[in-house]
Amino acid sequence: MDCVQQGACHMKAVIIGLFLLPAPASARMEDRTKELYDAAYADDLAAVKLILEESDQNVNVPYGKGEFSPLMPACRNGNLEMAELLVSKGADVSAADRYGAPVLEYVKMSSPGTYKRLRELIIKTAAGKKIELPVSWQFITLPDDMPYTAAATYDSILPPANMTDGEPKTAWAGKTGDELWVFVNYGTSSMTVTNGYNKTPKLFKANNRVKRMAVSIWAAAHFGGDVTEIAKGFRVTRLTPDHVITLKDSGAGQSFALPFDWEEIDKSYVKAPAALFKRGNFGDNELYDLYFTLRAEPLEAYPGSKYDDTCISELRAGGPWREEPRLRGEWVSAEGTDGKTLVFSTRENDRAFAAYRDGKPFLNGSWRMENGELLVETEGETSRYKPVVERIKYKFTLKLTDKDGKTEVYRQKPE
């Protein structure tokens, strides 16, 4: 090889070597906050990878007026791989935006599998680093045309209302890993589950039955404006860790103790809405109702012989829930009411109350629900009742028990 050829080969080696060298320190230290956020916002995993390979970009620098971290849009887009990459680079799983919304609230319910794995990533990362996560909220709805006490996070094959209708031949049907919500009263210490789809023995065997289920107590807050055209919305937040129960492969009712400390739950329950009111974009919202709800998540199932749907016929926790989904409207006297008629405003977010005797008004005021009790405020006085709405087929009865134990019974006036 002559000198010219040797020189050419040497130059080629030098050029190749230059391309293989890592980026200069100045390039690796360049601020690429906007570029990284824009890539995460656009759900561009390749661009995010490239930026983090080429630079030492801090993944926790907040961006924009909302002070968003790249992990937030990654979670909102349901991009598990991007979220895992950012977490591996030190992304703060306890971060919150300018308005107080934490990373967990950016995890959207695009699909149960991705939703669950993203939440697990954040929760397990926090636990591993001994980081306390801020209070976070999920949004669930109770359909207006379902006068029951159950909801589901995801669309169900058969509605969750079937679990609380008192009819074991109907059932909720969904998938393992779904989230179910049953509204409960303070102090609930036990639950009863009728497993599977009990319409017929054949359907019981054909569908999955729950083998293991995680249950926990959450607060459920309804604020002004949390409504859709067909449902009432609740923001729910966790108050207890999960308690896991194991069920028998049987269609008979099974009872379980719930080992929750209600005194401790009550302390968190009172503080929970206050955390929302402190947020910069939430101060004008008015709290209308605050309840307890039990979250149930089927973890494992006995396999069905034909279908992959997981079913529960009945799920009851404690006594009947003292609620108000069917309280609105007009109620006429039945027992112990001296010809009275009660009217609870039917307009959403309107709390007007009126009482009539023999067709003539004698009380006007407002009403609200608080910790399972009905509070009626009239002429500067507040009366408290324990309400129970009972349903027999499609007819409803309202029982109001005052502090002295006196019970009045009303029947709902047909619309």
Steps between C-alpha positions, in 0.01 A plus 500: 500500500651839400505809717199651330291190569624484860413865549152449359437203726622693802274795419202266459571344839521842660165606348329179615647544845364851521150373430533235766616742768237601762348845467714780642430592862350830388249317277404252774438787741282694257154581638253293298204535739255622235618244246458215747156616613382548140617148411318351800189707423506374138534140626827470305692230685789495248559874545493471880754216486729699270493812719584298811779312316654819362474714812497507877162674496333522842164323458346691792532857373141635487390643167254773406252700702350178632840379624456155345763227517556265199367210708155662508426488123664156481244376754212687338586339164512156662859445382633251754841459333558877498392530863735216600787668314439835671473333841828317436657842434376628836157646418325614820186285540373733775513813283193721461425767243445868579134432581574218744411202278751219569647256249251227599210712376658512155456124467191468283271202456583429136511128579485308829835328444705813421318705763575245769867454404564875491346542843705208632817654355441826684384344827778235514768755406383727782497210746849391395638849550289557814330799338158610623268557205263800514124444521370404157147460367325282243168579334207254502133540410162373620251489209185706561269219390650248742356547853764277656829546678772348279729624224788373286810678373483328160214408270348174620343216305218492756448808726640524856152600620412131473722434804284713728148436370426221750445251219760218494394391150642821351872574496780742421719369221839645412866405509753411766681822595190719462411746778158479667358755744229436760387794715501417872426654838745605770604207717436224244677197644395212274406417145311220327578377149291268282753377249448431129197532274223317685221525246545129426755235608612482136578874486677480836747245361527664156629834637797585722446526876715718726773316690688791661382858541660816643271736693565844650310805626504828306340844537255598226440874456240656271572862408290753312538441129606136531217376280452367150181484294422155637692462826617655825877516548707430810867562568635210704822476701649214700467492881632149580746244358360198316370202698502179293230236546483148356164372379370146461385378160139501614179682410395526865548828689841534669564744785829669585617729780642837393790588734493875444561758776208737453629759745816538292295489178283784627804723559618457141142530372463848644837616362452361149279775349718768661790381283293568189387845615865603537559449130542814294228410250247349740418762761163607357349150496236422762493166681147355491543145628771298670464124541694181564540244225652154500729422206508135393750367246481136386863383496464135398215285373384140481490447120167460325438202273386718208547875559778723631260742675537531878169523686365600843128461574484697827743714698373652822706688759336592830134604510301682232682810381335822621526686173317755288495381136122443535433764765424776251133546416169499684413266787149457640408389852466133584552449876551740792506810281162669565419557134837657416663518159873562457657646187874475431606701197541289186746743339866391516705710745182664636436423868157658547264327746131554573243329725123510461212392723167437333630677192607818682871592538627535856880458466758619249876465506784288367636149540827314467660165581785479752668177606191294420256737675237727345525858625195725447552870573186710545458843665846486659453151646668179389325163533692175457354172375624157411343439159437159347367470146352156443416365157235235442497429128467852357330667799699691761440566869685764704549444872627795706611436859571805719741531795228380742443180302165604350454370146285655228419308182432652158427356160643655184238675293495370143642745246 
